[in-house]
Amino acid sequence: MAEHDKADPFITAHKPKEDGFPYELETDSLADSMGLRLPNRSLYVLQGTVGGGKSLLSQRLAYGLAENGVKVLVITTELTTRGWIEQMESIGYGVTDAIREGRLLVFSRFGTIAEPLPNVGLEELLESEAIALADVVIIDAASSIMPDALDDTSRFQLLQKLRQICSHGRSLMLCVDPEEMDHKLMHSMRASAEVVLDLQTAMIGGEIKRNIIITRFLRAAGPIQTSIGWRVEPGMGFIVDITAVS
């Protein structure tokens, strides 16, 4: 084992959290409106089209989880590692300490700056040793690296692989755009997932209004709202619009 691996607190034995994963922050009330904790051994699906806010919501959840001592692995297919960290910093979510202390690990398909890794698909990412060391794995956007034109057997095998990863106490969060992936696989994933969040946007009065529709949330530790209005402000992070919560 390399010397830096020995010193890295992320490289430790995985200990499942049987009571779920806390993600609350003092700066917003998202957890109070959405179950308090994310269930363990679970598949989460964040579904939305381009501009729907999948990345922003996943970044809020990643930050909240890490701040509560949950070990989070983020795999981004859209930004470099540095770009993802800078995006977090710009909205007020400093992650330098979390990365240094091993609560957060960030991988990118484009490397640290811009070194593309060709032919990396979802199945290749699922073989990463880092997944076994995390409590929660976030893949944004998973739909961009999923195989196309799957037959029924291949869909079942992929879904079985996802469930196998979740069976050991960790959870998988897949950010997906239904327009860029196999529709039957999308349906199967939604049917199997413990948490399904549908992200909707609407133009009202010249402003974009964002809503999280809680389609499914199993084993919640607290209250669940049907719909949560939200926005992100630079330097302030995620803000729940209490006038749009129902």
C-alpha positions in Angstrom: 0.0 0.0 0.0 1.3 3.5 -0.9 2.3 5.7 1.9 -0.3 8.4 1.0 -3.0 5.7 1.2 -2.1 4.9 4.8 -2.4 8.5 5.8 -5.6 9.2 3.9 -8.6 9.0 6.3 -10.9 8.2 3.4 -9.2 4.8 3.0 -10.7 3.1 6.1 -13.0 0.2 6.6 -16.6 0.9 5.5 -19.0 1.0 8.4 -22.7 1.2 7.4 -24.9 3.7 9.1 -28.0 1.8 10.1 -30.1 4.8 10.9 -29.6 6.6 7.6 -27.4 9.5 6.4 -27.9 13.0 8.0 -27.5 15.9 5.6 -29.0 18.9 7.6 -27.3 22.3 7.5 -28.0 25.3 9.8 -28.2 27.5 6.7 -31.3 26.0 5.2 -34.3 23.8 6.1 -34.1 21.3 3.3 -33.6 18.3 5.6 -36.6 19.4 7.7 -38.8 19.3 4.6 -37.3 16.1 3.1 -37.1 13.3 5.5 -34.2 14.5 7.8 -31.9 11.6 6.6 -31.3 9.8 3.4 -31.9 6.0 3.7 -29.0 3.7 3.7 -28.6 0.6 1.4 -30.6 2.7 -1.2 -30.7 3.9 -4.7 -31.6 7.6 -5.2 -32.7 9.0 -8.5 -32.5 12.7 -9.2 -34.3 13.2 -12.5 -34.5 16.4 -14.5 -33.7 17.8 -17.9 -30.9 20.2 -18.8 -31.0 23.2 -16.5 -33.3 21.5 -14.0 -30.9 21.8 -11.1 -29.6 18.2 -10.8 -26.1 19.3 -10.2 -27.0 22.0 -7.7 -29.2 19.8 -5.6 -26.6 17.0 -5.7 -23.9 19.5 -4.6 -26.1 20.7 -1.7 -26.7 17.0 -0.6 -23.0 16.2 -1.0 -22.0 19.1 1.2 -24.6 18.4 3.8 -23.7 14.8 4.0 -19.9 15.5 4.3 -20.6 18.2 7.0 -22.4 15.5 9.0 -19.5 13.1 8.9 -20.8 10.9 6.0 -18.1 9.8 3.6 -19.1 11.0 0.2 -17.6 10.1 -3.2 -18.6 12.4 -6.0 -18.1 11.3 -9.6 -18.7 14.2 -12.1 -19.0 13.6 -15.8 -19.5 17.3 -16.6 -16.8 19.3 -14.7 -13.1 18.8 -13.9 -12.2 18.0 -10.3 -11.0 21.6 -9.9 -14.1 23.0 -11.6 -16.4 21.1 -9.3 -14.6 22.3 -6.2 -14.6 25.9 -7.6 -18.4 25.7 -8.3 -19.0 24.6 -4.7 -16.9 27.5 -3.4 -18.8 30.0 -5.5 -22.1 29.1 -3.9 -20.7 29.2 -0.4 -19.9 25.5 0.1 -16.2 25.3 1.0 -15.1 21.7 0.7 -11.3 22.0 1.2 -11.5 20.8 4.8 -13.8 18.0 3.9 -11.5 16.8 1.2 -8.4 17.1 3.4 -10.1 15.2 6.3 -11.3 12.5 4.0 -15.0 13.1 4.3 -15.3 14.0 0.6 -13.5 12.5 -2.5 -14.1 14.0 -6.0 -13.4 12.1 -9.2 -13.9 13.5 -12.7 -14.0 11.9 -16.1 -11.9 14.9 -17.2 -9.2 14.6 -14.6 -8.1 17.4 -12.3 -7.9 20.1 -15.0 -8.7 18.8 -18.4 -7.4 15.3 -19.1 -10.2 13.4 -20.6 -10.5 9.7 -19.9 -12.0 8.0 -23.0 -14.4 5.1 -23.0 -15.3 5.4 -19.3 -18.9 4.2 -18.8 -21.1 3.6 -15.9 -20.1 -0.1 -15.5 -16.4 0.9 -15.5 -17.0 3.5 -12.7 -18.9 0.9 -10.7 -15.8 -1.2 -10.5 -13.8 1.6 -8.8 -12.3 0.6 -5.4 -13.3 4.0 -4.0 -17.0 3.1 -4.2 -16.5 0.4 -1.6 -15.0 3.0 0.8 -17.9 5.5 0.6 -21.1 5.8 2.5 -22.8 7.7 -0.4 -21.7 7.7 -4.0 -23.0 10.6 -6.2 -22.7 10.3 -10.0 -23.6 13.5 -11.9 -24.7 12.9 -14.6 -25.1 9.2 -14.7 -27.3 9.2 -17.7 -24.5 10.6 -19.9 -22.4 7.4 -19.3 -25.0 4.8 -19.4 -25.1 2.2 -22.2 -27.6 2.7 -25.0 -30.0 0.3 -26.6 -30.0 -2.3 -23.9 -31.9 -5.6 -24.1 -34.0 -6.8 -21.2 -31.2 -9.0 -19.9 -28.6 -6.2 -20.0 -31.0 -3.9 -18.2 -31.6 -6.4 -15.5 -27.9 -7.1 -15.0 -27.1 -3.4 -14.7 -29.9 -2.8 -12.2 -28.7 -5.9 -10.3 -25.2 -4.4 -10.2 -26.6 -1.2 -8.7 -28.6 -3.0 -6.1 -25.5 -5.1 -5.2 -23.5 -2.0 -4.5 -26.3 -0.7 -2.3 -26.7 -4.0 -0.4 -23.6 -3.4 1.8 -24.9 -0.3 3.6 -23.9 2.4 1.2 -26.2 4.4 -1.2 -26.0 5.4 -4.8 -27.3 8.8 -6.0 -27.8 8.9 -9.8 -28.4 12.3 -11.4 -30.2 11.5 -14.7 -31.7 13.3 -17.7 -34.4 11.0 -19.2 -33.8 12.5 -22.6 -30.3 11.0 -22.9 -30.7 7.4 -21.7 -32.6 4.2 -22.4 -36.2 4.8 -21.4 -36.9 1.3 -20.2 -33.9 1.4 -18.0 -35.0 4.8 -16.7 -38.4 3.3 -15.8 -36.8 0.3 -14.1 -34.5 2.5 -12.1 -37.4 4.7 -10.9 -39.4 1.6 -10.0 -36.5 0.1 -7.9 -35.2 3.3 -6.2 -36.0 4.1 -2.6 -35.8 7.8 -3.3 -37.1 9.5 -6.5 -36.8 13.3 -6.8 -38.2 14.9 -9.9 -36.8 18.4 -10.6 -39.1 20.8 -12.3 -38.6 24.4 -13.5 -41.1 27.0 -14.6 -40.8 30.6 -15.8 -43.1 32.8 -13.6 -43.0 36.6 -13.7 -39.7 36.6 -15.6 -38.0 34.4 -13.0 -37.1 30.7 -13.1 -38.9 28.9 -10.3 -37.5 25.5 -9.2 -39.3 22.7 -7.5 -38.3 19.4 -6.0 -41.2 16.9 -6.4 -40.8 14.1 -3.8 -42.1 11.2 -5.9 -40.8 8.6 -3.5 -38.9 8.7 -0.2 -38.8 5.4 1.7 -37.7 5.0 5.3 -37.8 8.7 6.0 -36.7 9.8 9.5 -38.8 12.9 9.4 -41.6 14.7 7.6 -41.8 14.7 3.8 -43.2 17.6 1.8 -44.9 17.0 -1.6 -43.1 19.9 -3.3 -40.2 22.0 -2.2 -39.4 25.3 -3.9 -35.8 26.3 -3.9 -33.1 28.5 -5.3 -29.3 29.0 -5.0 -27.7 32.3 -4.3 -24.0 33.0 -4.8 -22.1 32.8 -1.5 -25.3 31.7 0.3 -25.9 28.3 -1.2 -29.2 26.4 -1.2 -32.3 28.4 -0.1 -35.7 26.8 0.5 -38.5 29.0 -0.7 -40.9 28.6 2.2 -43.7 30.2 0.2 -43.5 27.4 -2.3 -43.3 24.4 0.1 -46.5 22.3 0.1 
